[in-house]
């Protein structure tokens, strides 16, 4: 019976589904989920009111039995002070106005004074903020200066959410760093603006929301604050319709260092002068209460140029001048706050947990109120010893409750922080400090009690007991307590805060081990199933072998195994205590893999003597499944093959060590060098006497290309600093133009032309293969001169456009031009790339001197397919070059050299692979049917490991890492100044995962090139030797010749035997059908065409297998090392990045399989009859 070959798309889609399920299951168990509590703190409901599931009724003693005049001057209980004339809520407000300046990525050591003689001192970012240093030294009682410790992830959106709500962020909050969604939980911005009035509906907000928001009762007007904002637009996205006046700026254009900062300075000046700064806005903002400004210049300077650059010094000098201006303008009742959301590394990155990234700044100053920086820091600060800095250190979430109480508004409902002790001690003494501490402790407990209704793990009666004990000591202090008594009560409340924080952190960083284990098991079964499928394909590449795979994916519904699987699924769910969607999906995925493996183990097929592709009952699997990897009597080759497989194990083991994981760049380079070395040696063993000087040159160039991707070697070869002198240029003249050209000589003027030369070489190589010789009688396939000329001019235009754009972006005086002027060259490049990619699908070829009519026409169409794929990938590669930027242009050069030479090296290994098999048939006895498949397996192992390691290493060598701090967000604005979400996200994905896009698209091209060169050489040999056809067809070309020859020798050695089946095959292969050039070419193309689909299938599945194994490794180590201190910094981001790498590569391969089968029309073997 005849069956269709299994579709590669079907297999890819199946494993995409299974791995998606496995990732979802593991993801949901590994990453903590925090449920949002929508309740809000209210002025008329203090945090002392407890319900606690009915165990604790409202404790009036905590409110009503308080001693009069103990904490509040003027007398009265806490309830009597609600909404008093002092503008306080829960506590009287200490300040009426505040100006908050948020400086993005302002690391603490940028502000703190540094010893110029110290080893780490750098004038570009140290001791630039002299105004802060002078205030701390000269007005210490009016200032507070802290090292502000951020919680990871150290990216802006999660940091702003945490500071506003007082909540600890979960790791997954980083997913909202592009366009953060609205904060629905209680936060100090809402408390400042809305108070106890419910939030308006969306329709109300649309109808003059500014007027309605501030048109409430007189009591509301007394408590409500008028908040003005300017700066990073993330605030407006997080808190929409919250600000009385707002002016937002895009935060993603890292190349622009001044627009946001200058705009914020101008807006604040307008606010201080009583205007909004907009000519059509006549609202009076002179009675403002809070101004918030968020500037980005320091962050952008770090991202764009790094810390050690003059642009960073300039931005810090600008900040110093801005701080001086603002302090001079504010009045005595205004509190000035300068703070940062996170720090940054030496390269300007952030997002992880290094000390440089979590170390930010908090500075507070008041002209009239003591804050007080002169209080001995060891009185409160316990973290100064922890960080070994000897300076005041607090957590960022402590700012939330502190600022709320200072401004006289309730603490946000979800606040888990404490208060900054010095400011309350200096303004109201110990009593005010203890009152603030007590409020934050009870508010935290109220949040935990509410959260316990959602998650019973948060039920904490022991904290209530600790609070009640602290309250007893609190009420027993009397009117004149001693310092020792007061400090004891303070320490009791502080202990509650520390234990609560530790408790919450442990719960939100807790893991669902059962779910994680189910995800890992699903990964393992998917890998095991894929190995079985690949083994089945490698075992026998005959059509009937593919038929059995097709039967699995089309007729599995009729098998008893599936019915058993469904029954087992129902039983497992019935026995499970809490059935869930995750358990159902995982169980079905695992059991479906079991069904496939069971089917493959039982499958029996072979080629019938009549070559009719019928399924026969001959077992395919041998007793020793590993024998397919071992070439008899070739110990050294076998050792090289095993060593190549061990590279995968080494790649996985490197993930278990956090030190090696941090050095993934060097690990990938070492593994790539090992793989290349093994491939060169194996190819040499295959060619031996056929090894040429060109082969030697290719190997040396390939090794050099790998060496030049090593960071240390690139630094040695870098002869000139491109950025520093260009930035000093202010005008364009002959001298500056000469300086531009001198800088470009070493970067663009030798690298960019290389791409064009390389492109021309590929063209020449393609059109000078054996079937396109200069002989006019030889069959040719040609492309019109017009199409060739168009392609060349498109490439030239793209390269010129990229070069001009990079020049403009690297110079200060040109970046101030209009958006059209400075981005036009990039737009031209994008347009030409799009035209080139589309044009590659519609190229038309001319076929000349056809000797064998339609048969040879189909062979020549294969060459056309190769050219189309090369053309398409050329323009795609140029797109990645543009988006990766000038910093990675040299790496792009060496990447394409690696791919090209590796392709040629592997094609040589494929052509001569049979020379690796020197087994002695006369001495080995009976051989399995797949005895000649081992060299093919060796080739595929080398093919897979080379291109997989090239992919992985290019990811690291292009400046990326498995960490959010190394995402090159500036790529979102290559050629654009505006921010559009989908476009920015797409460009960042292309920049980050370029190798996982380019290489999967290249894999079919490489495979088809290898097969085409092999088959074209054979056909040319047939054309030149029409009288000796039997010599033209080697055992590689005809799948049965070597089999027949070997079996005849076996029968002669064994004294005869039943040779009917073998003689039938022999007679069939020796029939007249194979005695003419036309019939021979027909058979070669028939076998070749089938094997192209087979080879693409094998190559794609093996490539995905290695990536899948890497994903399995990181999941396993995440499970094993879940309590490791580097879990948040290394292992969690690694899982996210490896998952994205796998899915991008998988989807690209799936799309490529459709392109190859549909657009380029490579038909199945049935098309040639």
Secondary structure, DSSP 8 states (H G I E B T S, - for coil): -------HHHHHHHHHHHHHHHHHHHHHHHS----------BTTB-TT---GGGTS---THHHHT--TTSSSTT---TGGGTT-TT--SSS--S-SEEEEEEETT--HHHHS---TTSTT--TTTSS--HHHHHHHHH-GGGEEEEEEE--SS-SHHHHHHHHHH-----GGGGGGSSS-----S--HHHHHHTTTS----HHHHHTTHHHHHT-S-HHHHHH---EEEEEETHHHHHSTT--SEEEEE-S--TT-SSHHHHHHHHHHHHHHTT--S-TT-----TT-SEEEEEE-HHHHHHHHH-SSSHHHHHHHHHHHHHHHHHHHHS-TTEEEEEE-S----TTS--SS--HHHHEEEEEEEESSS---TTS-GGGT--HHHHHT--S-EEETTHHHHHHHHHTT----TT------HHHHHHHHHHHHHHHHHHHHHHHHHHHHHHHTTT-GGG--HHHHHHHHHHHHHHHTS-SS--HHHHHHHHHHHHHHHHHHHHHHHHHHT---HHHHHHHHHHHHHHHHHHHHHHHHHHH--SHHHHHHHHHHHHHGGGSHHHHHHHHHHHHHHHHSSS--HHHHHHHHHHHHHHHHHHHHHH-B----TTSS----S-B-S-S-GGGGG--TT-HHHHHHHHHHHHHHHHHHHGGG-HHHHHTHHHHHHHHHHHHHHHHHHHHHHHHGGG--HHHHHHHHHHHHHHHHTSHHHHHHH--S-HHHHHHT--S-SHHHHHHHHHHHHTTHHHHHHHHHHHHHHHHHHHHTSGGG-S-TTS-EEEE-HHHHHHHHHHHHHHHHHHHHHHHHHT-HHHHTS-HHHHHHHHHHHHHHHHHHHHHGGG--EEEES-SSHHHHHHHHHHHHHHHHHHHHHHHHHHHHHHHH-GGGHHHHHHHHHHHHHHHHHHHHHHHTGGGG----HHHH-S--TTTT-HHHHHHHHHHHHHHHHHHHHHHHHTT--SSGGG--GGGGGTT-SS--HHHHHHHHHHHHTSHHHHHHHHHHHHHHHHHHHHHHHHHHHHHH-TT-HHHHS-TTTSTTHHHHHHHHHHHHHTT----HHHHHHHHHHTSGGGSSHHHHHHHHHHHHHHHHHHHHHHHHHHHHHHHHHHHHHHHHHHHHTTTSTTIIIIIHHHHHHHHHHHHHHHHHHHHHHHIIIIIS----GGG--
